[in-house]
Amino acid sequence: MSRRPNFGGMGMGNMQGIIKQAKKMQQQMEAEQASLATQEFVGKSADDMVVATFSGDRKLKDLKINKEAIDPEDPDMLQDLVIDAVNKGIKAVDDATQASMGKYTKGLM
């Protein structure tokens, strides 16, 4: 006599419904990730001296540096401006990703 696992009152039909729902959610998540990847996000340093543009999959697509930000006597200033713009761009991607995907991950972490 084979014994079926006891799922605490869940019938096999219920389990199939849960699996179907999980697959649907996975497809929705993949569609949202694909949509995010096509979007562009911008990070700007102080006074827009450096502008970094990222795709939704966190790839740097463009970096514009205002010629006034280039001071051969002060390369540290340009480095700081680039770091600031890049960090703001990545944060914009992360914020959009959290807003979009958070509904799927809420309560999991």
N, C-alpha and C positions, 0 to 999 in steps of 0.2 A: 504494500500500500504506500503510494507516494504521498508525501505530505507537502502541502503548499505553504509558503511563508505567510505568516499572519501580519497584515499591515494595519493592525489596530482598528479594524472595522472598515478599512478602505477596500472596496471591491476592485477587481481588475479594471473595470470600466473607469472607475475614478482615477486609477493610476495612469491609464492611457490618456485621460483628459489632462492630467498634470503634465505628462510628457509632451503632449501636443501644445499646451500653453507655454511650456519652457522653450520649445522650438520656435514658436511664434515670437516670443520675447527676444530670443537670440537673433532672429531675422531682423527685428525692429532695431536692435542695438547695432547690428552690422550696417543697416541702412543709414542710421544716424552717424556712425563713425565715417562712412563714406561721404556723407554730406558735409560733415565737419572738415574732412580732408580737402574739400574743394574750396572752402572759404579762406579768406585772407584776414590776418590779424596784424595790427600795427602797434608798435611800441615807439614812443617818442621821448627823446631826452629833453632836458630843460631848453626852452626857447626853440624847440624843434630843430636843434643843430644836427642831430643824428636821428634818422628814421629807419627802423628795422621792420621789414614786412615778412611775416611767417605764413606758411600754409597751416591748415588745421591739424596736420600730422607733425607739427613742430619743426618743419624744415625752413631754414632761412632762405627766402626767395629773393630779397632785395635789401640793400643797405645803402642809404643815401647819406652822404656827409656834406654838410654845408661848408663851403670853402672858408668861411670865417672861423670854423672850428679847428682849422689846421694851422697851428702855431708851432713852427719848428723849435721854438724856445720852450714850449710847454707840451710835450707829447703826452704827459700824464692826464692833462685835461681831456684830450681826445679819447684816450683809453677809457676814462671815466664816463664820458658821454656815450660811447659805444656800449659799454657794459650796462648803463642805465637803460638805453633804448632796447637792447636785446632782452634784458630781464623783464621789462614791461611788456614786450611782445609775447614772450613765453607765458607770462602771467595772463595775458588776454586769451591765449589759446587754452590754458588750463582752466580759466574761469568759464569759458564757453563749453568746454568739455564737461566740466562738473555740472553745469546747468542742464546740459543735454542728457548726460548719462547718469546723473545723480538719482533720477527716478528709478533706475534699474538697480542701483547699488545701495540705495538707502536701507539702512538696517543691517547690511551685511558686514560692515566693519565696525 
